[in-house]
Amino acid sequence: MSDSKNDGAPFCDLIEAARKAVRLAYCPYSNFPVGAAIKTHSGLIYLGANIENASLTQTKHAEEVALMNAVGNFELLNATRIGLDKKFAFVRSLAIYVPKAPGTWPCFNCRQTLSEFFRDQPIITITGPGEDDFEIMRFSELAPHGMLASDVLEAARSTD
Ligand SMILES: [Zn+2]
């Protein structure tokens, strides 16, 4: 997917949500707030922000929190109930906003987490304060060679 600004209109609400989500960040150790927003199949948007912990390794990233919010609010379960049998239809898109480093893409930890539910959906990074300040990339372009659930499940079912 190109980063054409003409593609942006459908993402205006998602981008605005990611900008708002950054205010939810709890980041006393890094002072590096991150906001994320995920739009699901229902059209609803779920917010996430980084939530740090004194142990640091227990920190949750904004993208993970947004995904947990969506799953925890029945979006995955409801997608299955209405016949969206592929879990990849559960999420439509994700936007991330890192005000201290605009244009940052999800970290590799989050790319692995997102790979459970994302395939070709658009991922948006906000690059500045303007309404046209963003770039879009498909998840498959962002994480082309991730460890996929299908690979692990196939190996787990193998009798070898
Ligand atoms: Zn991350």
Backbone and ligand atoms as CSV (ligand in chain L), in Angstrom:
chain,resi,resn,atom,element,x,y,z
A,1,MET,N,N,0.859,-1.186,0.000
A,1,MET,CA,C,0.000,0.000,0.000
A,1,MET,C,C,0.889,1.227,0.000
A,2,SER,N,N,0.533,2.182,-0.796
A,2,SER,CA,C,1.324,3.405,-0.849
A,2,SER,C,C,1.008,4.272,0.364
A,3,ASP,N,N,1.788,5.295,0.511
A,3,ASP,CA,C,1.513,6.228,1.590
A,3,ASP,C,C,0.769,7.447,1.056
A,4,SER,N,N,0.018,7.231,-0.014
A,4,SER,CA,C,-0.738,8.321,-0.633
A,4,SER,C,C,-1.696,8.960,0.355
A,5,LYS,N,N,-1.684,10.275,0.391
A,5,LYS,CA,C,-2.593,10.982,1.293
A,5,LYS,C,C,-4.039,10.840,0.845
A,6,ASN,N,N,-4.244,10.475,-0.443
A,6,ASN,CA,C,-5.612,10.285,-0.909
A,6,ASN,C,C,-6.279,9.101,-0.221
A,7,ASP,N,N,-5.457,8.239,0.358
A,7,ASP,CA,C,-6.008,7.089,1.055
A,7,ASP,C,C,-6.436,7.442,2.474
A,8,GLY,N,N,-6.194,8.675,2.886
A,8,GLY,CA,C,-6.351,9.019,4.292
A,8,GLY,C,C,-7.750,9.251,4.783
A,9,ALA,N,N,-8.664,9.649,3.907
A,9,ALA,CA,C,-9.991,10.014,4.376
A,9,ALA,C,C,-10.659,8.932,5.207
A,10,PRO,N,N,-10.576,7.666,4.809
A,10,PRO,CA,C,-11.231,6.635,5.626
A,10,PRO,C,C,-10.595,6.467,7.003
A,11,PHE,N,N,-9.430,7.052,7.201
A,11,PHE,CA,C,-8.709,6.844,8.447
A,11,PHE,C,C,-8.744,8.046,9.377
A,12,CYS,N,N,-9.464,9.086,9.011
A,12,CYS,CA,C,-9.477,10.308,9.826
A,12,CYS,C,C,-9.866,10.031,11.265
A,13,ASP,N,N,-10.919,9.249,11.465
A,13,ASP,CA,C,-11.375,8.983,12.830
A,13,ASP,C,C,-10.365,8.145,13.601
A,14,LEU,N,N,-9.712,7.230,12.908
A,14,LEU,CA,C,-8.708,6.390,13.562
A,14,LEU,C,C,-7.486,7.216,13.959
A,15,ILE,N,N,-7.068,8.100,13.077
A,15,ILE,CA,C,-5.916,8.961,13.362
A,15,ILE,C,C,-6.219,9.876,14.545
A,16,GLU,N,N,-7.395,10.449,14.556
A,16,GLU,CA,C,-7.782,11.319,15.672
A,16,GLU,C,C,-7.820,10.530,16.979
A,17,ALA,N,N,-8.301,9.315,16.918
A,17,ALA,CA,C,-8.358,8.473,18.123
A,17,ALA,C,C,-6.965,8.173,18.648
A,18,ALA,N,N,-6.022,7.890,17.754
A,18,ALA,CA,C,-4.646,7.609,18.190
A,18,ALA,C,C,-4.021,8.842,18.830
A,19,ARG,N,N,-4.333,10.015,18.284
A,19,ARG,CA,C,-3.820,11.259,18.887
A,19,ARG,C,C,-4.376,11.435,20.309
A,20,LYS,N,N,-5.643,11.115,20.497
A,20,LYS,CA,C,-6.249,11.230,21.826
A,20,LYS,C,C,-5.700,10.169,22.777
A,21,ALA,N,N,-5.456,8.993,22.246
A,21,ALA,CA,C,-5.028,7.869,23.087
A,21,ALA,C,C,-3.706,8.152,23.787
A,22,VAL,N,N,-2.859,8.944,23.179
A,22,VAL,CA,C,-1.542,9.191,23.775
A,22,VAL,C,C,-1.674,9.840,25.163
A,23,ARG,N,N,-2.786,10.525,25.391
A,23,ARG,CA,C,-3.001,11.154,26.711
A,23,ARG,C,C,-3.236,10.119,27.802
A,24,LEU,N,N,-3.539,8.904,27.429
A,24,LEU,CA,C,-3.787,7.844,28.403
A,24,LEU,C,C,-2.510,7.173,28.880
A,25,ALA,N,N,-1.396,7.508,28.269
A,25,ALA,CA,C,-0.140,6.820,28.581
A,25,ALA,C,C,0.263,7.004,30.047
A,26,TYR,N,N,0.765,5.912,30.612
A,26,TYR,CA,C,1.376,5.929,31.942
A,26,TYR,C,C,2.843,5.545,31.725
A,27,CYS,N,N,3.700,6.550,31.683
A,27,CYS,CA,C,5.089,6.280,31.289
A,27,CYS,C,C,6.067,7.103,32.132
A,28,PRO,N,N,6.028,6.927,33.476
A,28,PRO,CA,C,6.924,7.721,34.326
A,28,PRO,C,C,8.396,7.373,34.158
A,29,TYR,N,N,8.713,6.194,33.639
A,29,TYR,CA,C,10.112,5.770,33.554
A,29,TYR,C,C,10.762,6.198,32.239
A,30,SER,N,N,10.022,6.100,31.163
A,30,SER,CA,C,10.594,6.469,29.862
A,30,SER,C,C,10.243,7.899,29.452
A,31,ASN,N,N,9.148,8.420,29.986
A,31,ASN,CA,C,8.634,9.718,29.530
A,31,ASN,C,C,8.494,9.729,28.009
A,32,PHE,N,N,8.002,8.604,27.489
A,32,PHE,CA,C,7.897,8.398,26.045
A,32,PHE,C,C,6.486,7.881,25.741
A,33,PRO,N,N,5.496,8.791,25.750
A,33,PRO,CA,C,4.111,8.333,25.551
A,33,PRO,C,C,3.855,7.857,24.125
A,34,VAL,N,N,3.046,6.821,24.036
A,34,VAL,CA,C,2.646,6.260,22.742
A,34,VAL,C,C,1.138,6.025,22.791
A,35,GLY,N,N,0.473,6.423,21.726
A,35,GLY,CA,C,-0.961,6.161,21.607
A,35,GLY,C,C,-1.230,5.270,20.421
A,36,ALA,N,N,-2.247,4.430,20.543
A,36,ALA,CA,C,-2.631,3.551,19.431
A,36,ALA,C,C,-4.143,3.446,19.403
A,37,ALA,N,N,-4.656,3.168,18.223
A,37,ALA,CA,C,-6.094,2.961,18.063
A,37,ALA,C,C,-6.305,1.874,17.028
A,38,ILE,N,N,-7.231,0.980,17.322
A,38,ILE,CA,C,-7.566,-0.122,16.413
A,38,ILE,C,C,-9.033,-0.014,16.047
A,39,LYS,N,N,-9.309,-0.070,14.756
A,39,LYS,CA,C,-10.703,-0.141,14.297
A,39,LYS,C,C,-11.009,-1.601,13.988
A,40,THR,N,N,-12.136,-2.057,14.515
A,40,THR,CA,C,-12.505,-3.459,14.318
A,40,THR,C,C,-13.567,-3.595,13.228
A,41,HIS,N,N,-13.968,-4.821,12.974
A,41,HIS,CA,C,-14.968,-5.137,11.947
A,41,HIS,C,C,-16.280,-4.406,12.191
A,42,SER,N,N,-16.589,-4.114,13.448
A,42,SER,CA,C,-17.856,-3.462,13.776
A,42,SER,C,C,-17.827,-1.967,13.486
A,43,GLY,N,N,-16.644,-1.442,13.227
A,43,GLY,CA,C,-16.493,-0.009,13.018
A,43,GLY,C,C,-16.130,0.731,14.284
A,44,LEU,N,N,-16.142,0.034,15.415
A,44,LEU,CA,C,-15.760,0.667,16.675
A,44,LEU,C,C,-14.241,0.801,16.742
A,45,ILE,N,N,-13.807,1.788,17.490
A,45,ILE,CA,C,-12.385,2.064,17.663
A,45,ILE,C,C,-12.006,1.849,19.120
A,46,TYR,N,N,-10.910,1.137,19.337
A,46,TYR,CA,C,-10.419,0.865,20.681
A,46,TYR,C,C,-9.054,1.513,20.858
A,47,LEU,N,N,-8.891,2.174,21.999
A,47,LEU,CA,C,-7.665,2.915,22.263
A,47,LEU,C,C,-6.683,2.097,23.075
A,48,GLY,N,N,-5.431,2.468,22.941
A,48,GLY,CA,C,-4.385,1.883,23.759
A,48,GLY,C,C,-3.292,2.902,23.973
A,49,ALA,N,N,-2.609,2.788,25.100
A,49,ALA,CA,C,-1.449,3.631,25.395
A,49,ALA,C,C,-0.484,2.784,26.203
A,50,ASN,N,N,0.781,3.146,26.160
A,50,ASN,CA,C,1.738,2.355,26.909
A,50,ASN,C,C,1.494,2.489,28.405
A,51,ILE,N,N,1.633,1.375,29.094
A,51,ILE,CA,C,1.449,1.307,30.544
A,51,ILE,C,C,2.720,0.694,31.108
A,52,GLU,N,N,3.536,1.536,31.722
A,52,GLU,CA,C,4.826,1.061,32.206
A,52,GLU,C,C,4.724,0.487,33.614
A,53,ASN,N,N,5.789,-0.218,33.973
A,53,ASN,CA,C,5.866,-0.862,35.275
A,53,ASN,C,C,7.292,-0.707,35.778
A,54,ALA,N,N,7.451,-0.619,37.090
A,54,ALA,CA,C,8.781,-0.432,37.663
A,54,ALA,C,C,9.747,-1.543,37.256
A,55,SER,N,N,9.231,-2.713,36.964
A,55,SER,CA,C,10.106,-3.806,36.525
A,55,SER,C,C,10.541,-3.645,35.075
A,56,LEU,N,N,9.944,-2.715,34.380
A,56,LEU,CA,C,10.193,-2.418,32.962
A,56,LEU,C,C,9.799,-3.558,32.036
A,57,THR,N,N,10.163,-4.794,32.357
A,57,THR,CA,C,9.802,-5.899,31.458
A,57,THR,C,C,8.301,-6.156,31.447
A,58,GLN,N,N,7.596,-5.672,32.442
A,58,GLN,CA,C,6.151,-5.860,32.504
A,58,GLN,C,C,5.387,-4.758,31.773
A,59,THR,N,N,6.093,-3.842,31.174
A,59,THR,CA,C,5.462,-2.745,30.434
A,59,THR,C,C,4.642,-3.278,29.273
A,60,LYS,N,N,3.460,-2.691,29.084
A,60,LYS,CA,C,2.605,-3.035,27.948
A,60,LYS,C,C,2.662,-1.887,26.945
A,61,HIS,N,N,2.792,-2.247,25.689
A,61,HIS,CA,C,2.864,-1.237,24.636
A,61,HIS,C,C,1.460,-0.826,24.200
A,62,ALA,N,N,1.373,0.368,23.632
A,62,ALA,CA,C,0.079,0.943,23.258
A,62,ALA,C,C,-0.695,0.038,22.305
A,63,GLU,N,N,-0.007,-0.540,21.339
A,63,GLU,CA,C,-0.676,-1.410,20.369
A,63,GLU,C,C,-1.234,-2.651,21.054
A,64,GLU,N,N,-0.473,-3.187,22.015
A,64,GLU,CA,C,-0.944,-4.362,22.749
A,64,GLU,C,C,-2.183,-4.014,23.564
A,65,VAL,N,N,-2.170,-2.848,24.208
A,65,VAL,CA,C,-3.298,-2.439,25.043
A,65,VAL,C,C,-4.547,-2.225,24.183
A,66,ALA,N,N,-4.376,-1.606,23.011
A,66,ALA,CA,C,-5.522,-1.403,22.114
A,66,ALA,C,C,-6.100,-2.746,21.675
A,67,LEU,N,N,-5.222,-3.687,21.349
A,67,LEU,CA,C,-5.681,-5.010,20.929
A,67,LEU,C,C,-6.396,-5.721,22.076
A,68,MET,N,N,-5.840,-5.623,23.280
A,68,MET,CA,C,-6.485,-6.246,24.448
A,68,MET,C,C,-7.848,-5.620,24.703
A,69,ASN,N,N,-7.933,-4.310,24.548
A,69,ASN,CA,C,-9.228,-3.640,24.745
A,69,ASN,C,C,-10.259,-4.154,23.748
A,70,ALA,N,N,-9.860,-4.318,22.505
A,70,ALA,CA,C,-10.800,-4.792,21.484
A,70,ALA,C,C,-11.247,-6.228,21.772
A,71,VAL,N,N,-10.297,-7.087,22.086
A,71,VAL,CA,C,-10.649,-8.486,22.382
A,71,VAL,C,C,-11.481,-8.554,23.659
A,72,GLY,N,N,-11.072,-7.793,24.661
A,72,GLY,CA,C,-11.774,-7.806,25.943
A,72,GLY,C,C,-13.165,-7.212,25.896
A,73,ASN,N,N,-13.470,-6.509,24.842
A,73,ASN,CA,C,-14.810,-5.942,24.674
A,73,ASN,C,C,-15.610,-6.720,23.621
A,74,PHE,N,N,-15.308,-8.000,23.506
A,74,PHE,CA,C,-16.106,-8.954,22.722
A,74,PHE,C,C,-15.989,-8.790,21.213
A,75,GLU,N,N,-15.105,-7.962,20.709
A,75,GLU,CA,C,-15.047,-7.756,19.264
A,75,GLU,C,C,-14.626,-9.018,18.518
A,76,LEU,N,N,-13.668,-9.759,19.035
A,76,LEU,CA,C,-13.256,-11.004,18.381
A,76,LEU,C,C,-14.366,-12.043,18.474
A,77,LEU,N,N,-14.934,-12.187,19.645
A,77,LEU,CA,C,-16.022,-13.156,19.838
A,77,LEU,C,C,-17.218,-12.810,18.951
A,78,ASN,N,N,-17.579,-11.548,18.904
A,78,ASN,CA,C,-18.720,-11.136,18.081
A,78,ASN,C,C,-18.441,-11.304,16.594
A,79,ALA,N,N,-17.214,-11.110,16.168
A,79,ALA,CA,C,-16.870,-11.314,14.757
A,79,ALA,C,C,-17.107,-12.765,14.371
A,80,THR,N,N,-16.734,-13.664,15.244
A,80,THR,CA,C,-16.947,-15.090,14.989
A,80,THR,C,C,-18.437,-15.401,14.945
A,81,ARG,N,N,-19.197,-14.793,15.839
A,81,ARG,CA,C,-20.644,-15.049,15.906
A,81,ARG,C,C,-21.391,-14.584,14.665
A,82,ILE,N,N,-20.917,-13.530,14.010
A,82,ILE,CA,C,-21.626,-13.041,12.829
A,82,ILE,C,C,-21.082,-13.662,11.554
A,83,GLY,N,N,-20.221,-14.652,11.700
A,83,GLY,CA,C,-19.779,-15.405,10.539
A,83,GLY,C,C,-18.437,-15.011,9.976
A,84,LEU,N,N,-17.756,-14.102,10.633
A,84,LEU,CA,C,-16.397,-13.771,10.185
A,84,LEU,C,C,-15.481,-14.860,10.730
A,85,ASP,N,N,-15.414,-15.966,9.992
A,85,ASP,CA,C,-14.725,-17.134,10.528
A,85,ASP,C,C,-13.216,-17.002,10.544
A,86,LYS,N,N,-12.699,-16.088,9.792
A,86,LYS,CA,C,-11.249,-15.904,9.818
A,86,LYS,C,C,-10.909,-14.810,10.825
A,87,LYS,N,N,-10.049,-15.126,11.752
A,87,LYS,CA,C,-9.729,-14.165,12.805
A,87,LYS,C,C,-9.104,-12.890,12.254
A,88,PHE,N,N,-8.610,-12.957,11.014
A,88,PHE,CA,C,-7.985,-11.772,10.437
A,88,PHE,C,C,-9.009,-10.736,9.988
A,89,ALA,N,N,-10.280,-11.112,9.967
A,89,ALA,CA,C,-11.337,-10.153,9.633
A,89,ALA,C,C,-11.779,-9.363,10.860
A,90,PHE,N,N,-11.265,-9.728,11.996
A,90,PHE,CA,C,-11.645,-9.100,13.261
A,90,PHE,C,C,-11.188,-7.642,13.345
A,91,VAL,N,N,-10.023,-7.338,12.846
A,91,VAL,CA,C,-9.498,-5.978,12.888
A,91,VAL,C,C,-9.389,-5.393,11.486
A,92,ARG,N,N,-9.680,-4.122,11.376
A,92,ARG,CA,C,-9.616,-3.456,10.064
A,92,ARG,C,C,-8.345,-2.646,9.877
A,93,SER,N,N,-7.904,-1.959,10.920
A,93,SER,CA,C,-6.752,-1.061,10.770
A,93,SER,C,C,-6.245,-0.637,12.138
A,94,LEU,N,N,-5.031,-0.103,12.144
A,94,LEU,CA,C,-4.411,0.370,13.382
A,94,LEU,C,C,-3.658,1.652,13.088
A,95,ALA,N,N,-3.720,2.595,14.011
A,95,ALA,CA,C,-2.920,3.824,13.911
A,95,ALA,C,C,-2.092,3.971,15.179
A,96,ILE,N,N,-0.894,4.521,15.007
A,96,ILE,CA,C,0.005,4.731,16.144
A,96,ILE,C,C,0.487,6.175,16.123
A,97,TYR,N,N,0.590,6.740,17.320
A,97,TYR,CA,C,1.047,8.123,17.457
A,97,TYR,C,C,2.102,8.201,18.548
A,98,VAL,N,N,3.282,8.662,18.175
A,98,VAL,CA,C,4.391,8.817,19.111
A,98,VAL,C,C,4.841,10.266,19.030
A,99,PRO,N,N,4.286,11.135,19.866
A,99,PRO,CA,C,4.553,12.567,19.712
A,99,PRO,C,C,6.017,12.954,19.833
A,100,LYS,N,N,6.822,12.199,20.588
A,100,LYS,CA,C,8.238,12.554,20.719
A,100,LYS,C,C,9.097,11.988,19.588
A,101,ALA,N,N,8.512,11.112,18.796
A,101,ALA,CA,C,9.228,10.541,17.641
A,101,ALA,C,C,8.207,10.258,16.533
A,102,PRO,N,N,7.637,11.329,15.961
A,102,PRO,CA,C,6.598,11.138,14.941
A,102,PRO,C,C,7.098,10.266,13.786
A,103,GLY,N,N,6.213,9.427,13.297
A,103,GLY,CA,C,6.578,8.541,12.205
A,103,GLY,C,C,7.094,7.186,12.656
A,104,THR,N,N,7.130,6.970,13.968
A,104,THR,CA,C,7.568,5.674,14.485
A,104,THR,C,C,6.551,4.590,14.119
A,105,TRP,N,N,7.047,3.447,13.705
A,105,TRP,CA,C,6.195,2.291,13.408
A,105,TRP,C,C,6.162,1.376,14.621
A,106,PRO,N,N,5.209,0.469,14.711
A,106,PRO,CA,C,5.179,-0.472,15.854
A,106,PRO,C,C,6.505,-1.226,15.993
A,107,CYS,N,N,6.926,-1.437,17.236
A,107,CYS,CA,C,8.173,-2.149,17.504
A,107,CYS,C,C,8.015,-3.620,17.085
A,108,PHE,N,N,9.117,-4.334,17.074
A,108,PHE,CA,C,9.061,-5.726,16.613
A,108,PHE,C,C,8.315,-6.617,17.593
A,109,ASN,N,N,8.332,-6.290,18.856
A,109,ASN,CA,C,7.517,-7.037,19.815
A,109,ASN,C,C,6.040,-6.905,19.449
A,110,CYS,N,N,5.611,-5.693,19.162
A,110,CYS,CA,C,4.209,-5.465,18.796
A,110,CYS,C,C,3.883,-6.067,17.430
A,111,ARG,N,N,4.827,-6.040,16.523
A,111,ARG,CA,C,4.567,-6.651,15.202
A,111,ARG,C,C,4.252,-8.133,15.376
A,112,GLN,N,N,4.994,-8.808,16.273
A,112,GLN,CA,C,4.711,-10.226,16.512
A,112,GLN,C,C,3.332,-10.378,17.149
A,113,THR,N,N,3.008,-9.536,18.120
A,113,THR,CA,C,1.692,-9.601,18.765
A,113,THR,C,C,0.589,-9.364,17.747
A,114,LEU,N,N,0.743,-8.351,16.920
A,114,LEU,CA,C,-0.288,-8.017,15.931
A,114,LEU,C,C,-0.432,-9.100,14.870
A,115,SER,N,N,0.629,-9.855,14.615
A,115,SER,CA,C,0.582,-10.862,13.552
A,115,SER,C,C,-0.455,-11.945,13.824
A,116,GLU,N,N,-0.902,-12.039,15.059
A,116,GLU,CA,C,-1.939,-13.018,15.388
A,116,GLU,C,C,-3.265,-12.669,14.706
A,117,PHE,N,N,-3.485,-11.373,14.433
A,117,PHE,CA,C,-4.770,-10.927,13.889
A,117,PHE,C,C,-4.661,-10.059,12.632
A,118,PHE,N,N,-3.482,-9.633,12.295
A,118,PHE,CA,C,-3.299,-8.752,11.131
A,118,PHE,C,C,-2.608,-9.502,10.000
A,119,ARG,N,N,-3.046,-9.237,8.766
A,119,ARG,CA,C,-2.382,-9.759,7.574
A,119,ARG,C,C,-2.091,-8.600,6.605
A,120,ASP,N,N,-3.121,-8.118,5.910
A,120,ASP,CA,C,-2.918,-7.044,4.931
A,120,ASP,C,C,-3.589,-5.748,5.344
A,121,GLN,N,N,-4.054,-5.666,6.564
A,121,GLN,CA,C,-4.732,-4.458,6.998
A,121,GLN,C,C,-3.760,-3.269,7.035
A,122,PRO,N,N,-4.293,-2.062,6.826
A,122,PRO,CA,C,-3.431,-0.876,6.872
A,122,PRO,C,C,-2.980,-0.528,8.296
A,123,ILE,N,N,-1.704,-0.198,8.386
A,123,ILE,CA,C,-1.107,0.304,9.627
A,123,ILE,C,C,-0.709,1.745,9.328
A,124,ILE,N,N,-1.078,2.646,10.215
A,124,ILE,CA,C,-0.853,4.072,10.000
A,124,ILE,C,C,0.058,4.598,11.088
A,125,THR,N,N,1.083,5.356,10.688
A,125,THR,CA,C,1.888,6.077,11.668
A,125,THR,C,C,1.688,7.569,11.421
A,126,ILE,N,N,1.464,8.284,12.484
A,126,ILE,CA,C,1.227,9.724,12.400
A,126,ILE,C,C,2.580,10.422,12.428
A,127,THR,N,N,2.813,11.276,11.427
A,127,THR,CA,C,4.137,11.880,11.250
A,127,THR,C,C,4.220,13.337,11.689
A,128,GLY,N,N,3.095,13.915,12.087
A,128,GLY,CA,C,3.113,15.312,12.496
A,128,GLY,C,C,1.742,15.758,12.929
A,129,PRO,N,N,1.591,17.061,13.166
A,129,PRO,CA,C,0.329,17.580,13.725
A,129,PRO,C,C,-0.788,17.797,12.708
A,130,GLY,N,N,-0.465,17.851,11.431
A,130,GLY,CA,C,-1.477,18.146,10.424
A,130,GLY,C,C,-2.328,16.948,10.069
A,131,GLU,N,N,-3.461,17.231,9.454
A,131,GLU,CA,C,-4.374,16.139,9.102
A,131,GLU,C,C,-3.811,15.249,7.991
A,132,ASP,N,N,-2.860,15.744,7.236
A,132,ASP,CA,C,-2.230,14.923,6.196
A,132,ASP,C,C,-0.893,14.347,6.633
A,133,ASP,N,N,-0.565,14.507,7.893
A,133,ASP,CA,C,0.730,14.047,8.390
A,133,ASP,C,C,0.642,12.602,8.871
A,134,PHE,N,N,0.677,11.694,7.931
A,134,PHE,CA,C,0.673,10.271,8.280
A,134,PHE,C,C,1.182,9.479,7.087
A,135,GLU,N,N,1.604,8.249,7.379
A,135,GLU,CA,C,1.996,7.295,6.347
A,135,GLU,C,C,1.245,5.997,6.592
A,136,ILE,N,N,0.998,5.286,5.517
A,136,ILE,CA,C,0.248,4.026,5.598
A,136,ILE,C,C,1.088,2.906,4.993
A,137,MET,N,N,1.063,1.772,5.666
A,137,MET,CA,C,1.731,0.579,5.155
A,137,MET,C,C,0.873,-0.627,5.526
A,138,ARG,N,N,0.777,-1.572,4.645
A,138,ARG,CA,C,0.049,-2.797,5.004
A,138,ARG,C,C,0.873,-3.601,6.007
A,139,PHE,N,N,0.172,-4.320,6.891
A,139,PHE,CA,C,0.884,-5.083,7.911
A,139,PHE,C,C,1.859,-6.071,7.269
A,140,SER,N,N,1.457,-6.681,6.169
A,140,SER,CA,C,2.331,-7.652,5.495
A,140,SER,C,C,3.614,-7.006,4.987
A,141,GLU,N,N,3.586,-5.706,4.721
A,141,GLU,CA,C,4.799,-4.999,4.316
A,141,GLU,C,C,5.652,-4.655,5.537
A,142,LEU,N,N,4.972,-4.391,6.635
A,142,LEU,CA,C,5.664,-4.004,7.871
A,142,LEU,C,C,6.344,-5.198,8.535
A,143,ALA,N,N,5.748,-6.358,8.399
A,143,ALA,CA,C,6.284,-7.568,9.035
A,143,ALA,C,C,6.205,-8.718,8.039
A,144,PRO,N,N,7.074,-8.703,7.019
A,144,PRO,CA,C,6.925,-9.672,5.926
A,144,PRO,C,C,7.293,-11.113,6.271
A,145,HIS,N,N,8.095,-11.317,7.272
A,145,HIS,CA,C,8.562,-12.680,7.542
A,145,HIS,C,C,8.413,-13.031,9.019
A,146,GLY,N,N,7.280,-12.700,9.585
A,146,GLY,CA,C,7.057,-12.977,10.995
A,146,GLY,C,C,6.815,-14.457,11.263
A,147,MET,N,N,6.867,-14.808,12.539
A,147,MET,CA,C,6.515,-16.171,12.948
A,147,MET,C,C,5.001,-16.214,13.063
A,148,LEU,N,N,4.364,-16.968,12.186
A,148,LEU,CA,C,2.909,-16.961,12.100
A,148,LEU,C,C,2.289,-18.069,12.926
A,149,ALA,N,N,1.083,-17.780,13.418
A,149,ALA,CA,C,0.350,-18.770,14.201
A,149,ALA,C,C,0.143,-20.044,13.397
A,150,SER,N,N,-0.122,-19.902,12.112
A,150,SER,CA,C,-0.368,-21.089,11.285
A,150,SER,C,C,0.861,-22.001,11.253
A,151,ASP,N,N,2.041,-21.420,11.222
A,151,ASP,CA,C,3.260,-22.226,11.216
A,151,ASP,C,C,3.410,-22.992,12.532
A,152,VAL,N,N,3.136,-22.305,13.624
A,152,VAL,CA,C,3.304,-22.941,14.942
A,152,VAL,C,C,2.246,-24.031,15.130
A,153,LEU,N,N,1.001,-23.744,14.729
A,153,LEU,CA,C,-0.059,-24.738,14.884
A,153,LEU,C,C,0.218,-25.975,14.048
A,154,GLU,N,N,0.714,-25.764,12.831
A,154,GLU,CA,C,1.041,-26.901,11.972
A,154,GLU,C,C,2.117,-27.766,12.613
A,155,ALA,N,N,3.124,-27.114,13.159
A,155,ALA,CA,C,4.210,-27.864,13.804
A,155,ALA,C,C,3.712,-28.585,15.053
A,156,ALA,N,N,2.824,-27.939,15.818
A,156,ALA,CA,C,2.311,-28.544,17.049
A,156,ALA,C,C,1.473,-29.784,16.758
A,157,ARG,N,N,0.794,-29.785,15.618
A,157,ARG,CA,C,-0.075,-30.906,15.255
A,157,ARG,C,C,0.693,-32.054,14.596
A,158,SER,N,N,1.922,-31.754,14.218
A,158,SER,CA,C,2.734,-32.777,13.556
A,158,SER,C,C,3.075,-33.893,14.552
A,159,THR,N,N,3.081,-35.098,14.080
A,159,THR,CA,C,3.438,-36.223,14.950
A,159,THR,C,C,4.924,-36.543,14.893
A,160,ASP,N,N,5.653,-35.793,14.102
A,160,ASP,CA,C,7.103,-36.029,13.980
A,160,ASP,C,C,7.831,-35.558,15.204
L,1,ZN,ZN,ZN,5.652,-2.155,20.827
